[in-house]
């Protein structure tokens, strides 16, 4: 499994309006033992334009920020999961939002899962934690067979 994680590049798209979050996500990817191809968009409208333009060459996984301008992560998730060409794309919801309580976060996770999100992760404080959560998430996708390697990467 370790060799597989290191040698097969995963095509990752991050939709996040925060420049610092995009920078640290990229930096974290460079430091974990998973080969990746990484692209970003900075708002929900750009995301949907990108996906519709690349419908024959979709990313292997999308990390989607909940709170973005122009079109929120929620709106994008609904649009993705209602579209025949996009609905199988694994979407990981990714947010810095602070939760009100454990029950609130559990309900949010359940709602996002029912909407079609593969997983929900909260951006956490330190860089080492960020690396760890990204690595765990990618490993989980591969091990569960959720991640379906595209033939064209």
Secondary structure, 3 states (H helix, E strand, C coil): CHHHHHHCCEEEEEECCCHHHHHHHHHHHHHCCCCEEEEEECCHHHHHHHHHHCCCCCCCEEEEECCCCCCCHHHHHHHHHHCCCCCCCEEEEEECCCCCCHHHHHHHHHHHHHHCCCEEEECCCCHHHHHHHHHHHHHHHHHCCCCCCCCCC
